[in-house]
Amino acid sequence: MTCIKTILYSFLRDGEVFGDVRPQKGIRQGDPISPFLYILCVEGMTAIIRKYEECGMLHGGKIARGAPSISHFLFADDCYFFFRASVLEARIMQTILQRYEWVGETDTPGLYLGMPMCVGKNKAEVFGFLNERVGNKLKGWSNKELSKDGIRWASWEKLSASIHGGGLEVRNLKIFNIAMLAKQGWRILNKDNPLVSAIMKARYFPGTDFLNASLGSNLRNTRCSIMATQEAVKVGCRRRIRNGADIKDITVDSLIDMESGGWDYDIQRDIFNARDRELIMRVPIPIERKNES
C-alpha cells in the first residue's frame, strides 16, 4: 500500500479556493481502485500456492475422477483452500497466509446476496425462511390498503404483458430460472470457462457431453437443475459441422473437396435434390478446417 497515495480535496467558494482536505479513512469498500488492488494481492498469493504445488508440497482436491485438481477458490469476500489433511501441508498453508498478511476464518458457509451458499438435499428446510417472510408480509395487508373493492384478480397474460401494453411486466420466475441455468449449461457445452467446464463434466457428465447426457441416478441438486435446461439448450443451439470427422454416423467430410476447401458440388448433385443442395451450399466451412486432418 506504500505505492498508493490519497488524493487531496479543495473547495471553491465565491471564486476562492479553500484549503486542502486529505481523507484519513483510507480506501473504502466500493472504491473504484479496490478490485484492482485485490487482484494484485491475490495474484501474489496464487503464485505462492502454485509454486508449492509444482514442488509437490501442496496437493489440491478432486471432486471426481478425471477432474482437475483444485487448491483454492478466491472470491471478493471469501477464500477457500483445499489441501491434504496433514500437519506439513497445514503449516505450509499457514505460512502462505502469513506471507499474504491476511487470515480469514468462518465457521459456517454463510449467505451470499441474502441466500444460503450451501443448499444440500433438503431445499424446503433451507429456503423455508422465504415462505415465512412472505407470509408475514401478506398478514399485514388489508383490504383498506388495497382498494375499496378489495383484491382484484387479473389474468397472467395481463400481468406479464409489457407496461406499454397495459401490463405490469411480471416475470415468470420458473422460465427466468431456466434461462439463467441454461446459461450455465451453454458455458459447459462451449467451455467458456475451461476449469469450471472440466470440473462439471468430470463430476456430472463423464464419458459424454451436456446435450447427450441423461439424468440417471445421480439426483444431486446441481445436476438436476442444469439438466432441466437441456431441452431448452437443444432448441436454441446449432452444431458447426467443420470437416465432419467428429460427427457420428454421418460422413460429412466426404461431401467436402479437400483440395479447394469447399463443398464438392458433383458429389452433392448425385446424392441430394436441388433444394437440399442449395441449403448445404449455404453452410459456411471454417477456414481453420484446412488445417484439420
ZADO-1210 file (C-alpha; in nm, 4 decimals, padded with zeros to 6 digits):
<atoms>
<atom x="00.0000" y="00.0000" z="00.0000" code="MET" pos="1"/>
<atom x="00.3025" y="00.2319" z="00.0188" code="THR" pos="2"/>
<atom x="00.2731" y="00.2949" z="-00.3561" code="CYS" pos="3"/>
<atom x="-00.0782" y="00.4363" z="-00.3169" code="ILE" pos="4"/>
<atom x="-00.1298" y="00.7998" z="-00.2340" code="LYS" pos="5"/>
<atom x="-00.4518" y="00.9591" z="-00.1153" code="THR" pos="6"/>
<atom x="-00.5795" y="01.2476" z="-00.3223" code="ILE" pos="7"/>
<atom x="-00.6403" y="01.5970" z="-00.1843" code="LEU" pos="8"/>
<atom x="-00.9710" y="01.7811" z="-00.1976" code="TYR" pos="9"/>
<atom x="-01.0183" y="02.1558" z="-00.2205" code="SER" pos="10"/>
<atom x="-01.3370" y="02.3640" z="-00.2175" code="PHE" pos="11"/>
<atom x="-01.4328" y="02.6575" z="-00.4338" code="LEU" pos="12"/>
<atom x="-01.6402" y="02.9279" z="-00.2663" code="ARG" pos="13"/>
<atom x="-01.7213" y="03.2627" z="-00.4221" code="ASP" pos="14"/>
<atom x="-01.4416" y="03.2112" z="-00.6706" code="GLY" pos="15"/>
<atom x="-01.1849" y="03.1455" z="-00.3952" code="GLU" pos="16"/>
<atom x="-01.0153" y="02.8113" z="-00.3284" code="VAL" pos="17"/>
<atom x="-01.0158" y="02.6940" z="00.0340" code="PHE" pos="18"/>
<atom x="-00.7727" y="02.4506" z="00.1909" code="GLY" pos="19"/>
<atom x="-00.6505" y="02.1002" z="00.1117" code="ASP" pos="20"/>
<atom x="-00.8533" y="01.8177" z="00.2664" code="VAL" pos="21"/>
<atom x="-00.6760" y="01.4849" z="00.2907" code="ARG" pos="22"/>
<atom x="-00.9042" y="01.1835" z="00.3644" code="PRO" pos="23"/>
<atom x="-00.7868" y="00.9822" z="00.6665" code="GLN" pos="24"/>
<atom x="-01.0092" y="00.6727" z="00.6357" code="LYS" pos="25"/>
<atom x="-00.8156" y="00.5095" z="00.3516" code="GLY" pos="26"/>
<atom x="-00.9823" y="00.3158" z="00.0720" code="ILE" pos="27"/>
<atom x="-01.3462" y="00.2351" z="00.1376" code="ARG" pos="28"/>
<atom x="-01.5469" y="-00.0598" z="00.0096" code="GLN" pos="29"/>
<atom x="-01.6808" y="00.0289" z="-00.3339" code="GLY" pos="30"/>
<atom x="-01.3837" y="00.2448" z="-00.4257" code="ASP" pos="31"/>
<atom x="-01.3083" y="00.2009" z="-00.7989" code="PRO" pos="32"/>
<atom x="-00.9477" y="00.1059" z="-00.7267" code="ILE" pos="33"/>
<atom x="-01.0383" y="-00.1654" z="-00.4718" code="SER" pos="34"/>
<atom x="-01.0924" y="-00.4504" z="-00.7232" code="PRO" pos="35"/>
<atom x="-00.7582" y="-00.3830" z="-00.8885" code="PHE" pos="36"/>
<atom x="-00.5739" y="-00.3857" z="-00.5562" code="LEU" pos="37"/>
<atom x="-00.7479" y="-00.7098" z="-00.4623" code="TYR" pos="38"/>
<atom x="-00.6462" y="-00.8733" z="-00.7894" code="ILE" pos="39"/>
<atom x="-00.2845" y="-00.7633" z="-00.7436" code="LEU" pos="40"/>
<atom x="-00.2739" y="-00.9063" z="-00.3927" code="CYS" pos="41"/>
<atom x="-00.4394" y="-01.2410" z="-00.4652" code="VAL" pos="42"/>
<atom x="-00.2232" y="-01.2891" z="-00.7751" code="GLU" pos="43"/>
<atom x="00.0750" y="-01.2871" z="-00.5411" code="GLY" pos="44"/>
<atom x="-00.0824" y="-01.5439" z="-00.3110" code="MET" pos="45"/>
<atom x="-00.1887" y="-01.7585" z="-00.6066" code="THR" pos="46"/>
<atom x="00.1681" y="-01.7594" z="-00.7371" code="ALA" pos="47"/>
<atom x="00.2952" y="-01.8807" z="-00.3989" code="ILE" pos="48"/>
<atom x="00.0359" y="-02.1593" z="-00.3831" code="ILE" pos="49"/>
<atom x="00.1200" y="-02.2666" z="-00.7385" code="ARG" pos="50"/>
<atom x="00.4889" y="-02.2768" z="-00.6526" code="LYS" pos="51"/>
<atom x="00.4273" y="-02.5164" z="-00.3615" code="TYR" pos="52"/>
<atom x="00.2040" y="-02.7310" z="-00.5833" code="GLU" pos="53"/>
<atom x="00.4719" y="-02.7587" z="-00.8506" code="GLU" pos="54"/>
<atom x="00.7197" y="-02.8690" z="-00.5844" code="CYS" pos="55"/>
<atom x="00.4781" y="-03.1386" z="-00.4652" code="GLY" pos="56"/>
<atom x="00.4429" y="-02.9877" z="-00.1183" code="MET" pos="57"/>
<atom x="00.0739" y="-02.8954" z="-00.1585" code="LEU" pos="58"/>
<atom x="-00.1975" y="-03.1116" z="-00.3104" code="HIS" pos="59"/>
<atom x="-00.5418" y="-02.9872" z="-00.4052" code="GLY" pos="60"/>
<atom x="-00.8616" y="-03.1876" z="-00.4113" code="GLY" pos="61"/>
<atom x="-01.0580" y="-03.3524" z="-00.6929" code="LYS" pos="62"/>
<atom x="-01.4357" y="-03.3865" z="-00.6890" code="ILE" pos="63"/>
<atom x="-01.4345" y="-03.6760" z="-00.9379" code="ALA" pos="64"/>
<atom x="-01.2033" y="-03.8967" z="-01.1390" code="ARG" pos="65"/>
<atom x="-01.0622" y="-03.7108" z="-01.4345" code="GLY" pos="66"/>
<atom x="-01.1379" y="-03.3705" z="-01.2796" code="ALA" pos="67"/>
<atom x="-00.8571" y="-03.1164" z="-01.2428" code="PRO" pos="68"/>
<atom x="-00.7057" y="-03.0588" z="-00.9010" code="SER" pos="69"/>
<atom x="-00.8367" y="-02.7524" z="-00.7172" code="ILE" pos="70"/>
<atom x="-00.6287" y="-02.5910" z="-00.4433" code="SER" pos="71"/>
<atom x="-00.8188" y="-02.2655" z="-00.3842" code="HIS" pos="72"/>
<atom x="-01.1243" y="-02.0594" z="-00.4670" code="PHE" pos="73"/>
<atom x="-01.0935" y="-01.6825" z="-00.4357" code="LEU" pos="74"/>
<atom x="-01.3926" y="-01.4513" z="-00.4135" code="PHE" pos="75"/>
<atom x="-01.4356" y="-01.0860" z="-00.3229" code="ALA" pos="76"/>
<atom x="-01.5246" y="-01.1625" z="00.0389" code="ASP" pos="77"/>
<atom x="-01.4331" y="-01.5302" z="00.0847" code="ASP" pos="78"/>
<atom x="-01.1394" y="-01.7605" z="00.0147" code="CYS" pos="79"/>
<atom x="-01.1465" y="-02.1416" z="00.0207" code="TYR" pos="80"/>
<atom x="-00.8316" y="-02.3534" z="00.0362" code="PHE" pos="81"/>
<atom x="-00.8063" y="-02.7276" z="-00.0309" code="PHE" pos="82"/>
<atom x="-00.5098" y="-02.9417" z="00.0709" code="PHE" pos="83"/>
<atom x="-00.4323" y="-03.2760" z="00.2333" code="ARG" pos="84"/>
<atom x="-00.5173" y="-03.3186" z="00.5994" code="ALA" pos="85"/>
<atom x="-00.1571" y="-03.3381" z="00.7147" code="SER" pos="86"/>
<atom x="00.0459" y="-03.1322" z="00.9594" code="VAL" pos="87"/>
<atom x="00.3022" y="-03.0465" z="00.6932" code="LEU" pos="88"/>
<atom x="00.0551" y="-02.9046" z="00.4409" code="GLU" pos="89"/>
<atom x="-00.1374" y="-02.7239" z="00.7136" code="ALA" pos="90"/>
<atom x="00.1809" y="-02.5483" z="00.8229" code="ARG" pos="91"/>
<atom x="00.2665" y="-02.4622" z="00.4624" code="ILE" pos="92"/>
<atom x="-00.0760" y="-02.3070" z="00.4116" code="MET" pos="93"/>
<atom x="-00.0376" y="-02.1153" z="00.7382" code="GLN" pos="94"/>
<atom x="00.2941" y="-01.9810" z="00.6128" code="THR" pos="95"/>
<atom x="00.1339" y="-01.8730" z="00.2852" code="ILE" pos="96"/>
<atom x="-00.1424" y="-01.6892" z="00.4668" code="LEU" pos="97"/>
<atom x="00.1081" y="-01.5176" z="00.6925" code="GLN" pos="98"/>
<atom x="00.3012" y="-01.4012" z="00.3882" code="ARG" pos="99"/>
<atom x="-00.0201" y="-01.2766" z="00.2399" code="TYR" pos="100"/>
<atom x="-00.0717" y="-01.0846" z="00.5679" code="GLU" pos="101"/>
<atom x="-00.4352" y="-01.1696" z="00.5857" code="TRP" pos="102"/>
<atom x="-00.6149" y="-01.4542" z="00.7626" code="VAL" pos="103"/>
<atom x="-00.9922" y="-01.5114" z="00.7330" code="GLY" pos="104"/>
<atom x="-01.1866" y="-01.7691" z="00.9282" code="GLU" pos="105"/>
<atom x="-01.5519" y="-01.8693" z="00.9089" code="THR" pos="106"/>
<atom x="-01.7431" y="-02.1386" z="01.0922" code="ASP" pos="107"/>
<atom x="-02.0421" y="-02.1503" z="00.8575" code="THR" pos="108"/>
<atom x="-02.0806" y="-02.1107" z="00.4793" code="PRO" pos="109"/>
<atom x="-02.2902" y="-01.8001" z="00.5434" code="GLY" pos="110"/>
<atom x="-02.5087" y="-01.6122" z="00.2995" code="LEU" pos="111"/>
<atom x="-02.4484" y="-01.4572" z="-00.0390" code="TYR" pos="112"/>
<atom x="-02.6923" y="-01.1856" z="-00.1504" code="LEU" pos="113"/>
<atom x="-02.9181" y="-01.2965" z="00.1318" code="GLY" pos="114"/>
<atom x="-02.9345" y="-01.6609" z="00.0141" code="MET" pos="115"/>
<atom x="-02.7635" y="-01.9669" z="00.1703" code="PRO" pos="116"/>
<atom x="-02.4390" y="-02.0611" z="-00.0031" code="MET" pos="117"/>
<atom x="-02.4863" y="-02.4334" z="00.0701" code="CYS" pos="118"/>
<atom x="-02.8225" y="-02.5895" z="-00.0095" code="VAL" pos="119"/>
<atom x="-02.7951" y="-02.9646" z="00.0365" code="GLY" pos="120"/>
<atom x="-03.0770" y="-03.2116" z="-00.0292" code="LYS" pos="121"/>
<atom x="-03.3463" y="-03.0577" z="00.1921" code="ASN" pos="122"/>
<atom x="-03.4308" y="-02.7440" z="-00.0033" code="LYS" pos="123"/>
<atom x="-03.7599" y="-02.6968" z="00.1806" code="ALA" pos="124"/>
<atom x="-03.5757" y="-02.6581" z="00.5101" code="GLU" pos="125"/>
<atom x="-03.3049" y="-02.4298" z="00.3724" code="VAL" pos="126"/>
<atom x="-03.5414" y="-02.1921" z="00.1914" code="PHE" pos="127"/>
<atom x="-03.8242" y="-02.2201" z="00.4411" code="GLY" pos="128"/>
<atom x="-03.7475" y="-01.8756" z="00.5788" code="PHE" pos="129"/>
<atom x="-03.8598" y="-01.7234" z="00.2479" code="LEU" pos="130"/>
<atom x="-04.2122" y="-01.8601" z="00.2881" code="ASN" pos="131"/>
<atom x="-04.2184" y="-01.7279" z="00.6428" code="GLU" pos="132"/>
<atom x="-04.1092" y="-01.3790" z="00.5345" code="ARG" pos="133"/>
<atom x="-04.3628" y="-01.3630" z="00.2541" code="VAL" pos="134"/>
<atom x="-04.6331" y="-01.4908" z="00.4853" code="GLY" pos="135"/>
<atom x="-04.5571" y="-01.2238" z="00.7431" code="ASN" pos="136"/>
<atom x="-04.5749" y="-00.9563" z="00.4744" code="LYS" pos="137"/>
<atom x="-04.9113" y="-01.0785" z="00.3499" code="LEU" pos="138"/>
<atom x="-05.0564" y="-01.0909" z="00.7000" code="LYS" pos="139"/>
<atom x="-05.0047" y="-00.7176" z="00.7290" code="GLY" pos="140"/>
<atom x="-05.2083" y="-00.6463" z="00.4193" code="TRP" pos="141"/>
<atom x="-05.5700" y="-00.5437" z="00.4448" code="SER" pos="142"/>
<atom x="-05.8469" y="-00.4592" z="00.2041" code="ASN" pos="143"/>
<atom x="-05.8366" y="-00.0962" z="00.3118" code="LYS" pos="144"/>
<atom x="-05.4773" y="-00.0631" z="00.1927" code="GLU" pos="145"/>
<atom x="-05.5574" y="-00.2146" z="-00.1462" code="LEU" pos="146"/>
<atom x="-05.8847" y="-00.0719" z="-00.2749" code="SER" pos="147"/>
<atom x="-06.2476" y="-00.0256" z="-00.1790" code="LYS" pos="148"/>
<atom x="-06.3419" y="-00.3491" z="-00.3529" code="ASP" pos="149"/>
<atom x="-06.0536" y="-00.5489" z="-00.2068" code="GLY" pos="150"/>
<atom x="-05.8141" y="-00.7561" z="-00.4175" code="ILE" pos="151"/>
<atom x="-05.8863" y="-00.7656" z="-00.7869" code="ARG" pos="152"/>
<atom x="-05.7658" y="-01.0765" z="-00.9636" code="TRP" pos="153"/>
<atom x="-05.6101" y="-01.0407" z="-01.3075" code="ALA" pos="154"/>
<atom x="-05.5071" y="-01.2984" z="-01.5647" code="SER" pos="155"/>
<atom x="-05.1429" y="-01.3922" z="-01.6013" code="TRP" pos="156"/>
<atom x="-05.1479" y="-01.2654" z="-01.9606" code="GLU" pos="157"/>
<atom x="-05.2295" y="-00.9144" z="-01.8366" code="LYS" pos="158"/>
<atom x="-04.9755" y="-00.9227" z="-01.5542" code="LEU" pos="159"/>
<atom x="-04.6923" y="-01.0465" z="-01.7748" code="SER" pos="160"/>
<atom x="-04.7673" y="-00.8030" z="-02.0581" code="ALA" pos="161"/>
<atom x="-04.5341" y="-00.5079" z="-02.1102" code="SER" pos="162"/>
<atom x="-04.6029" y="-00.1750" z="-01.9426" code="ILE" pos="163"/>
<atom x="-04.6686" y="-00.0166" z="-02.2799" code="HIS" pos="164"/>
<atom x="-04.9257" y="-00.2887" z="-02.3425" code="GLY" pos="165"/>
<atom x="-05.1082" y="-00.2149" z="-02.0191" code="GLY" pos="166"/>
<atom x="-04.9432" y="-00.4900" z="-01.8125" code="GLY" pos="167"/>
<atom x="-04.7010" y="-00.4968" z="-01.5196" code="LEU" pos="168"/>
<atom x="-04.4179" y="-00.6922" z="-01.6854" code="GLU" pos="169"/>
<atom x="-04.4257" y="-00.9528" z="-01.4078" code="VAL" pos="170"/>
<atom x="-04.1721" y="-01.2208" z="-01.4953" code="ARG" pos="171"/>
<atom x="-04.2434" y="-01.5909" z="-01.4930" code="ASN" pos="172"/>
<atom x="-03.9906" y="-01.6953" z="-01.2295" code="LEU" pos="173"/>
<atom x="-03.9801" y="-02.0565" z="-01.3471" code="LYS" pos="174"/>
<atom x="-03.8921" y="-01.9586" z="-01.7040" code="ILE" pos="175"/>
<atom x="-03.6499" y="-01.6927" z="-01.5774" code="PHE" pos="176"/>
<atom x="-03.4741" y="-01.9532" z="-01.3597" code="ASN" pos="177"/>
<atom x="-03.4467" y="-02.1954" z="-01.6525" code="ILE" pos="178"/>
<atom x="-03.2962" y="-01.9182" z="-01.8649" code="ALA" pos="179"/>
<atom x="-03.0307" y="-01.8457" z="-01.6016" code="MET" pos="180"/>
<atom x="-02.9479" y="-02.2162" z="-01.5590" code="LEU" pos="181"/>
<atom x="-02.9397" y="-02.2635" z="-01.9366" code="ALA" pos="182"/>
<atom x="-02.6528" y="-02.0143" z="-01.9475" code="LYS" pos="183"/>
<atom x="-02.4542" y="-02.2489" z="-01.7238" code="GLN" pos="184"/>
<atom x="-02.5310" y="-02.5445" z="-01.9494" code="GLY" pos="185"/>
<atom x="-02.4262" y="-02.3429" z="-02.2539" code="TRP" pos="186"/>
<atom x="-02.0995" y="-02.2419" z="-02.0875" code="ARG" pos="187"/>
<atom x="-02.0244" y="-02.6049" z="-02.0011" code="ILE" pos="188"/>
<atom x="-02.1008" y="-02.7099" z="-02.3588" code="LEU" pos="189"/>
<atom x="-01.8803" y="-02.4384" z="-02.5125" code="ASN" pos="190"/>
<atom x="-01.6113" y="-02.4485" z="-02.2412" code="LYS" pos="191"/>
<atom x="-01.6323" y="-02.0735" z="-02.1849" code="ASP" pos="192"/>
<atom x="-01.4559" y="-02.1324" z="-01.8533" code="ASN" pos="193"/>
<atom x="-01.2167" y="-02.4265" z="-01.9121" code="PRO" pos="194"/>
<atom x="-01.1635" y="-02.5007" z="-01.5432" code="LEU" pos="195"/>
<atom x="-01.5313" y="-02.4956" z="-01.4450" code="VAL" pos="196"/>
<atom x="-01.6301" y="-02.6882" z="-01.7579" code="SER" pos="197"/>
<atom x="-01.3720" y="-02.9580" z="-01.6864" code="ALA" pos="198"/>
<atom x="-01.4905" y="-02.9936" z="-01.3258" code="ILE" pos="199"/>
<atom x="-01.8610" y="-03.0068" z="-01.4150" code="MET" pos="200"/>
<atom x="-01.8041" y="-03.2545" z="-01.6977" code="LYS" pos="201"/>
<atom x="-01.5936" y="-03.4874" z="-01.4829" code="ALA" pos="202"/>
<atom x="-01.8464" y="-03.4743" z="-01.1975" code="ARG" pos="203"/>
<atom x="-02.1798" y="-03.4817" z="-01.3773" code="TYR" pos="204"/>
<atom x="-02.1174" y="-03.5762" z="-01.7438" code="PHE" pos="205"/>
<atom x="-01.8331" y="-03.8327" z="-01.7520" code="PRO" pos="206"/>
<atom x="-01.7973" y="-04.0055" z="-02.0869" code="GLY" pos="207"/>
<atom x="-02.0446" y="-03.7764" z="-02.2639" code="THR" pos="208"/>
<atom x="-02.1388" y="-03.4118" z="-02.3031" code="ASP" pos="209"/>
<atom x="-02.4185" y="-03.1927" z="-02.1719" code="PHE" pos="210"/>
<atom x="-02.6505" y="-03.2365" z="-02.4719" code="LEU" pos="211"/>
<atom x="-02.6273" y="-03.6172" z="-02.4814" code="ASN" pos="212"/>
<atom x="-02.6230" y="-03.6843" z="-02.1068" code="ALA" pos="213"/>
<atom x="-02.9150" y="-03.8467" z="-01.9234" code="SER" pos="214"/>
<atom x="-03.0297" y="-03.7719" z="-01.5711" code="LEU" pos="215"/>
<atom x="-02.9637" y="-04.1242" z="-01.4461" code="GLY" pos="216"/>
<atom x="-02.9478" y="-04.1997" z="-01.0750" code="SER" pos="217"/>
<atom x="-02.7318" y="-03.9025" z="-00.9801" code="ASN" pos="218"/>
<atom x="-03.0083" y="-03.6764" z="-00.8488" code="LEU" pos="219"/>
<atom x="-02.7973" y="-03.4063" z="-00.6897" code="ARG" pos="220"/>
<atom x="-02.9459" y="-03.0592" z="-00.6860" code="ASN" pos="221"/>
<atom x="-02.6815" y="-02.9042" z="-00.9154" code="THR" pos="222"/>
<atom x="-02.7059" y="-03.1784" z="-01.1775" code="ARG" pos="223"/>
<atom x="-03.0873" y="-03.1840" z="-01.1752" code="CYS" pos="224"/>
<atom x="-03.1035" y="-02.8056" z="-01.2088" code="SER" pos="225"/>
<atom x="-02.8703" y="-02.7938" z="-01.5096" code="ILE" pos="226"/>
<atom x="-03.0255" y="-03.0993" z="-01.6748" code="MET" pos="227"/>
<atom x="-03.3684" y="-02.9336" z="-01.6507" code="ALA" pos="228"/>
<atom x="-03.2476" y="-02.6869" z="-01.9154" code="THR" pos="229"/>
<atom x="-03.1154" y="-02.9473" z="-02.1577" code="GLN" pos="230"/>
<atom x="-03.4159" y="-02.9331" z="-02.3918" code="GLU" pos="231"/>
<atom x="-03.4143" y="-02.5532" z="-02.3933" code="ALA" pos="232"/>
<atom x="-03.0475" y="-02.5506" z="-02.4952" code="VAL" pos="233"/>
<atom x="-03.1067" y="-02.8121" z="-02.7648" code="LYS" pos="234"/>
<atom x="-03.3781" y="-02.5998" z="-02.9230" code="VAL" pos="235"/>
<atom x="-03.1582" y="-02.2919" z="-02.9430" code="GLY" pos="236"/>
<atom x="-02.8189" y="-02.4385" z="-03.0345" code="CYS" pos="237"/>
<atom x="-02.6712" y="-02.5421" z="-03.3682" code="ARG" pos="238"/>
<atom x="-02.3724" y="-02.7654" z="-03.4331" code="ARG" pos="239"/>
<atom x="-02.0890" y="-02.6462" z="-03.6540" code="ARG" pos="240"/>
<atom x="-02.0005" y="-02.9253" z="-03.8942" code="ILE" pos="241"/>
<atom x="-01.6377" y="-02.8270" z="-03.9714" code="ARG" pos="242"/>
<atom x="-01.4845" y="-03.1205" z="-04.1663" code="ASN" pos="243"/>
<atom x="-01.7418" y="-03.3688" z="-04.0318" code="GLY" pos="244"/>
<atom x="-01.4844" y="-03.6137" z="-03.8983" code="ALA" pos="245"/>
<atom x="-01.6254" y="-03.5908" z="-03.5453" code="ASP" pos="246"/>
<atom x="-01.9898" y="-03.6418" z="-03.6486" code="ILE" pos="247"/>
<atom x="-02.1076" y="-03.9940" z="-03.5727" code="LYS" pos="248"/>
<atom x="-02.2917" y="-04.1911" z="-03.8420" code="ASP" pos="249"/>
<atom x="-02.2567" y="-03.9010" z="-04.0911" code="ILE" pos="250"/>
<atom x="-01.9637" y="-03.8806" z="-04.3319" code="THR" pos="251"/>
<atom x="-01.9853" y="-03.5065" z="-04.3886" code="VAL" pos="252"/>
<atom x="-01.6170" y="-03.4936" z="-04.4762" code="ASP" pos="253"/>
<atom x="-01.6912" y="-03.6934" z="-04.7924" code="SER" pos="254"/>
<atom x="-01.9035" y="-03.4017" z="-04.9171" code="LEU" pos="255"/>
<atom x="-01.6094" y="-03.1588" z="-04.8964" code="ILE" pos="256"/>
<atom x="-01.3428" y="-03.1070" z="-05.1576" code="ASP" pos="257"/>
<atom x="-01.0247" y="-03.1285" z="-04.9511" code="MET" pos="258"/>
<atom x="-00.8136" y="-02.9525" z="-05.2142" code="GLU" pos="259"/>
<atom x="-01.0302" y="-02.6422" z="-05.2557" code="SER" pos="260"/>
<atom x="-01.1685" y="-02.6455" z="-04.9021" code="GLY" pos="261"/>
<atom x="-01.5253" y="-02.6036" z="-05.0259" code="GLY" pos="262"/>
<atom x="-01.8268" y="-02.8252" z="-05.0840" code="TRP" pos="263"/>
<atom x="-01.7947" y="-03.0905" z="-05.3549" code="ASP" pos="264"/>
<atom x="-02.0789" y="-02.9952" z="-05.5863" code="TYR" pos="265"/>
<atom x="-02.0509" y="-03.3043" z="-05.8103" code="ASP" pos="266"/>
<atom x="-02.0986" y="-03.5453" z="-05.5185" code="ILE" pos="267"/>
<atom x="-02.3879" y="-03.3481" z="-05.3808" code="GLN" pos="268"/>
<atom x="-02.5562" y="-03.3457" z="-05.7221" code="ARG" pos="269"/>
<atom x="-02.5508" y="-03.7257" z="-05.7234" code="ASP" pos="270"/>
<atom x="-02.6930" y="-03.7578" z="-05.3702" code="ILE" pos="271"/>
<atom x="-02.9249" y="-03.4658" z="-05.2906" code="PHE" pos="272"/>
<atom x="-03.2083" y="-03.2900" z="-05.4632" code="ASN" pos="273"/>
<atom x="-03.1856" y="-02.9268" z="-05.5733" code="ALA" pos="274"/>
<atom x="-03.3403" y="-02.7867" z="-05.2543" code="ARG" pos="275"/>
<atom x="-03.1059" y="-02.9789" z="-05.0213" code="ASP" pos="276"/>
<atom x="-02.8031" y="-02.8928" z="-05.2356" code="ARG" pos="277"/>
<atom x="-02.8838" y="-02.5249" z="-05.2120" code="GLU" pos="278"/>
<atom x="-02.9192" y="-02.5419" z="-04.8328" code="LEU" pos="279"/>
<atom x="-02.5928" y="-02.7335" z="-04.7941" code="ILE" pos="280"/>
<atom x="-02.4027" y="-02.4933" z="-05.0146" code="MET" pos="281"/>
<atom x="-02.5110" y="-02.2070" z="-04.7882" code="ARG" pos="282"/>
<atom x="-02.3413" y="-02.3657" z="-04.4850" code="VAL" pos="283"/>
<atom x="-02.0014" y="-02.1919" z="-04.4383" code="PRO" pos="284"/>
<atom x="-01.6918" y="-02.4051" z="-04.3940" code="ILE" pos="285"/>
<atom x="-01.4461" y="-02.2515" z="-04.1412" code="PRO" pos="286"/>
<atom x="-01.1057" y="-02.1526" z="-04.2731" code="ILE" pos="287"/>
<atom x="-00.9321" y="-02.3488" z="-03.9973" code="GLU" pos="288"/>
<atom x="-01.0810" y="-02.6649" z="-04.1470" code="ARG" pos="289"/>
<atom x="-00.7928" y="-02.6715" z="-04.3934" code="LYS" pos="290"/>
<atom x="-00.5529" y="-02.7413" z="-04.1075" code="ASN" pos="291"/>
<atom x="-00.7603" y="-03.0254" z="-03.9715" code="GLU" pos="292"/>
<atom x="-00.6875" y="-03.3807" z="-04.0592" code="SER" pos="293"/>
</atoms>
